[in-house]
């Protein structure tokens, strides 16, 4: 049976105290300062017979091309190397990353290699979306899983066909990033009109000026003019903005994960006056197959006769009443008091939303 877990009542354990503020550093990002995805094709060697099989032709072709550059000419159709695996290598290049900085890379098998454990990634060029090489990766592949045993008597733990190369990629070219100038644009990671206005107010309060420096352009973007005294110190101005704290306004939302049974409800959730009755109805049908055997020397044949038994049972209805302005904490306590399971709570929340009593967005993921 599928097991459910629930994360309920963030106000009780996980939520910050009322009125707690959050740094802008966690809420916004500077427009133009962003990560960049890199990708490349490479070879992992040194595997203990767990590389690509003969069906994966491109790994042998890649190895032949690599040896050709080193002055060794071979026919890829005549070799079988099971200690080599073709992989796709990915990395994330941070904004303003300078030449010579080391970043992590991830190697994932694209052939039929069953295990990359103990392998060594050969020099691989990592390119951006523009086709330019921004980093070069090489080094030992560290996998989070392993395979023990051989043939049918084996045990696989985690995912051994994907591994990381910690600090194995060296930046060869700086990422294309916009240097902060006289006007900054802050992007909210979670767009919200109220939060955008509050951010503008806190910036204008910290840096008073005849003309307000910060102005919310929409729910996700705040435009800020750099004060004259910080014209040559834009980096310091950005650091000062990141340290500011603001009360974040979040929409009332309930997140339900049907696959794992996880339920997350924020402290802003409110419940309208409603009465809930909940009970379980169980119906059990059993079929027993009995063999009817004829008497000796009789002309009959053996027959299988099904015997069906139907039983049913119904629990007494459990009920609760929520008054005007009930909070999520009261809702959780009430549901727990009548013995509701996470599966029950999922059904109850959906029913509350359908009845218009749940004053929050119900999102099922």
N, C-alpha and C positions, 0 to 999 in steps of 0.2 A: 504494500500500500504506500502511496506517495505520502511523504512526511512534510509537514508544514512548519515553518518557523515564522515568528512575527516580531517586528520591531514596532512597538506601539507606544504611544504617549511620549513623544520627544520632550515634552515639558517636564517629565518626571526625571529622566536620566540624561538625555542627550542634548536637550535644548539649552541655550544660554539663558541666564537670568533675564527677567524683563528689563528692557532698556539697555541691554548690552550692545555696544557698538562694534563695528567691524572696520578694520583698516582698509583704506582705498586700494592698497596693494593687492588685497585678496579679491577686490570687486571689479577692478578695471584693468585694462591693458592699454598701452600707448599705441595709437594707430601707426602702422608702419614698422613697429618692432614686433616681429613674429617669428615663429619657428618655420623651418623649411624642410620638407621631406626629401630624402636622398635615396637612391636605389642603384643597385649594381648587380652584375652577374659574375660569380666566381666559382672556385673549386676548393673543396675541403679535402685534404689528403691526410694520410697517416691513420686511416681507419683500420680496425682489426677485422677485415673481411666483411664489413657492414656497409660498404659503399654501393654505388649503383650497379645493377646487373646489366647483362648484355642487351636487354630490351631498351635501356636508356642510351640511345646512340649518341646524343649530343654531348654527354660527359666524356666519352672516349674521343670525340672530335675536338672538344675543347682542350683535352690533355695533349692531343697530337699537335694542335696549333701552338700551345705553350712550349712544348719541346722543340717545335720548329724554330721558334724565336731564339732558342738557346743552342741551336746548331745540331739538333738531333732530329733526323727525318724518319718518321715511321708511318705506316699505313693504319689509320684508325680502325679499319675493318678487320685487322689481324690481331688486335690486342684485346685482352679482357683483364681489366684492372678493377678489383673489388675493394681496393683501399681508397678509392676516390669517389667523391660525390659532388654533383652539380648543385649549387645553392643560389638562392636570391638573397642578396645582402641589403639591408635597409638601415637607415640611421636618421636621426633628427638633428638638424643643424640649427642651433639657437641664433637669435638675432645678435649681431655685432660680434659673432665668434671670429677670432683673429687667427691668422695663419700660425700653425704649430700647435694649436689647442687640440687636446685629445678628447674624443667623444666615444660613446658606446655604439656598437653596431650589433645587429641581429642577423644571424644566418639561418635560413630555412631550406630544407631539402626540396627540390622540385622534381626529382626523379623517383626511383623506387628504393632508395637507400633507407634501410629500416632504423639506422642509428648513427648519430653524428658524434657520439661520445669519444673523447680522446683525439678528435681531429684538429687539424691546423688549417686555418683559412689562408690561402695564398693571396698575394697582393691584388686587391680588387678596387677598381675605380668606382666611386659613388657619384652619380650625376643628379642634378636637379631637373625640374620640369623644363628648363630651357636647354637641356642637353649639355650643359657645361659641367666639368668635373670640379667638385667642391671639396672632396675628401678622398683619402685612400685608406682602405682597411686591410689589416693583416694581423694574425695572431691566433692564439689557442681558442678553440670554441668550447665554452662551458655550457653544458646542458643541465637542465633541472630534472631530467629523468634518466633512467637507465633500463637496460634489458638484461636480465639474468637468465641463464640457461640456454639451451639450444633446441632447435627444431620445435616439436610440439610441446616439449616440456620446458616452457620458458615463462617468465613473468615480466611484464612491462610496467614500469612506474612512471607516472606523469607523461611527458611528451618528449621523447628523445630525438625527434627529427627537427627540433628547433633549438638553437643555442645562441648565447650571447658572446661577444668578444669585448670584454670590459676595457674601455680606453683603447681599443684597437684601431680606431679610425683617427687619422690625423688630418686636420683641416688644411687644405692647400689654397683655398681662396675664401675671402671674407664673404659672408652672406649679404645679399642685397637688402639693406635696411635704410630707412629714412632717419637722418639725424635730426633730433628735435631742434626746431628753430623758434621764431618769435610767436608762433601760434601752435598750440597743442590740441590734439583731439583724443579724448579718452573714450574708450569703448567699454561699456558695461558687459560683463560676461553673461549676466542674466538681465535682459532688457526689462525695464520697469520705469514708468513715467514718474512715479512718486520718488523712487530712489534717485533718478537723474536730477530731479529738482533739489533734493536734499544734498546731493554731492555739490551742485552749483552753489548752494547757500553756504555750505561749510567752507568751500574754497574762498568765496568772497568775504566771509567773516575772518578767515585766517590772513588773507592778503587784501586789506581794505584799499579801495581806490575810488576816485571820483566817478569813474565808469566801471561797473561790475566787470571783473575779469572773466568770470565763468558764465556760460550760458548754455542751457540744455537745448540741443537742436531737435532731438526726438527721444524716444524711450531708451535708446541704446548708445547715444552719442552726446558727449559734453565738449563744447569748444572752450578753450581757455587761452587767453592772451598772456604772454609772459610779461611781468612787470618790468619797467625800465631798469630797475636796479639789478635784475637778474638776466639782463640781455647777454652778458658774457659768461653767465653761470647757469645755463639752462639745466644742466645735469643736477645741480644743487636744488633748483626749483622743483624739478620732477621728484627728487628724493623727499622734499618737504611735503609735496602733495600726497605721496604714497603713505606717509606716516599719519595723515589725517584720519580720523575715525568718524563714521556716520552710522546712524540707525537705518538698517536695511528694511524696506517694506517688501514683504513677499506675499503673493496671492495665496489664499487658502486652497490647499491641494492635498489630496489623498492619493498615494501611489500604491497600486496593488500589482504584485508580480504573481501571476497565476501559476507560472512554472515552478517557482520556489516557495510560494505561499507567504512571501514577505509583504508586510503592510507597513507603510510609513505615513504618519499623519503629523502635520505641523501644528504648532500651538495656535495658529490663527483660525483653525477649523471651528465652526460653530454649528450647533444643531438646533433646529426649530422644535417647538413643543410637539412631541410625538410619543405614541405608545407602541411598544414592540412586544409581540408575542412570538415565541420561538419554541419549537418542539421537534422531536424526531419521530418519523414514522418508518418502521422497518417491516419489510415483507420478505420472508424466506421461503423459498421453494426448493424442496429436496426430491430427487428422483433416485430410487433404489432399484437396481436391476436384479430380479430374482429369476433363477433358472427352474423351469418346470420340467421335471424328468419323468417320462412314462414308466409304467410298471414293466418288470421283466416279461418278455415274450408278447408284450402288447404291440399293437400296430401303430401307435402314436410316435411322434418325433419330439425331440428336445426343443423347447421354446423358451425364449427370454421374455419375461413379463415385467414391464416397468411398473413400479409402485410409487406414486407421487403423493407427497405430503406438503401441505401449504400451511404456514403459520405466520401470524402477523402480530405486531406489538406497537404500541404508540405511547411515547412518554407524555407526561403531563406538560401542558404549555407553561413555559417560563416567560415572565413578562417583566418589563421595566417601563418607567415613565420618566421622560426627560423634560425639564421645565424650560422656560424661555431663557435663551442665552447660554445654554449648556456648552461647556468647553470640551475639547478632545479628552482632557484628563478625566472629566466626569463621565464621558462616553465610555472610555476604556474601563474605568472602575465599575460602571454599571454592567457592561458586557461580561466582565470577569465575574461579577457577583452572581450571574445566572449560569455560570459554567460554560460560556461560549468558547469554542475552539477557534483557532485561526481560520479554518475552513468556514465555520459558521459566520465569523466576522466579515469575511469576504462577501458572503451572500447578503448579510444584513446591510452592509455599506451600499451594495448595489441597489437593494430595495429602498434604503433611505434616499438615495439619489433619485431614483425613479419617482418616489413620492414627493420630491421637492423639499424634504426635511433636512438634507445635508447641504449646508451652505458652503460648499467647496467644490472644486473640480475633481472629479474621480477619473484618474488616469490608470489604465490597465496596460502594463508592459509585458 
